[in-house]
Each structure stands twice: as structure tokens, then as C-alpha cells.
Amino acid sequence: MSEKKNRGRNVTLYLSKDLIHKAKIMAVKEDKSLCAFMKEALEEKMKKDSDYNNAKKRQLKLLERGFDLGTQGKISLSRDKLHERK
């Protein structure tokens, strides 16, 4: 990766005083700067989103492939028979 792509950029955010105060407290508890704390929080959020999307793709592939229910693709009972009350 080139040196330019690896460097960070400054970003200006508008955050409520309460949110900043809580974030500062949490950063101190974790012995981190506010910047490092916020960077880590954003990275975790991105990873969770990425993990979720990967899991979703895996599950959709499973659904597309289908499951072997032992019927060899043939339905042996009629709808009425399946829903018949005893």
C-alpha cells in the first residue's frame, strides 16, 4: 500500500457535549486518547457490519442450494392431506 493511502485524514464531527463527555470517560477507563477510542469504535462498527453481511451471504447461498429433506424433490401428500385435522 502506498504511503499516501496509509496516512490518516482529519475529520470534523459535530457531537453533543454529553456524548463527548461519555466518550472521554470511556477512553480514560481504557487508557486511550479520545481519538484512539473513537477510531477503534468506528473500526469495530465496520467489522460488525462486514461480519453480518458475510454471514447473510452465506445463509442466502444455503437457502438457494436448498436442503435435502429426504423427498428427492417429490411431494407425496396433497395439500388437503397435509392440513387435515384429526
Backbone hydrogen bonds, N-H to C=O, Kabsch-Sander energy under -0.5 kcal/mol:
donor,donor_aa,acceptor,acceptor_aa,energy
6,N,2,S,-1.2
7,R,3,E,-0.9
7,R,4,K,-0.6
13,L,11,V,-0.5
15,L,13,L,-0.7
20,I,16,S,-2.4
21,H,17,K,-2.6
22,K,18,D,-2.5
23,A,19,L,-2.6
24,K,20,I,-2.6
25,I,21,H,-2.1
26,M,22,K,-2.3
27,A,23,A,-2.5
28,V,24,K,-2.4
29,K,25,I,-2.2
30,E,26,M,-1.5
31,D,28,V,-1.7
32,K,27,A,-2.8
37,F,33,S,-2.6
38,M,34,L,-2.7
39,K,35,C,-2.4
40,E,36,A,-2.4
41,A,37,F,-2.2
42,L,38,M,-2.3
43,E,39,K,-2.4
44,E,40,E,-2.5
45,K,41,A,-2.1
46,M,42,L,-2.3
47,K,43,E,-2.2
48,K,44,E,-2.6
49,D,45,K,-2.1
50,S,46,M,-2.3
51,D,47,K,-3.2
52,Y,48,K,-2.6
53,N,49,D,-2.4
54,N,50,S,-2.3
55,A,51,D,-2.4
56,K,52,Y,-2.6
57,K,53,N,-2.3
58,R,54,N,-2.2
59,Q,55,A,-2.4
60,L,56,K,-2.4
61,K,57,K,-2.1
62,L,58,R,-1.9
63,L,59,Q,-2.2
64,E,60,L,-2.4
65,R,61,K,-2.2
66,G,62,L,-2.2
69,L,67,F,-0.9
74,K,71,T,-2.1
76,S,74,K,-0.7
82,L,78,S,-2.3
83,H,79,R,-1.9
84,E,81,K,-0.8
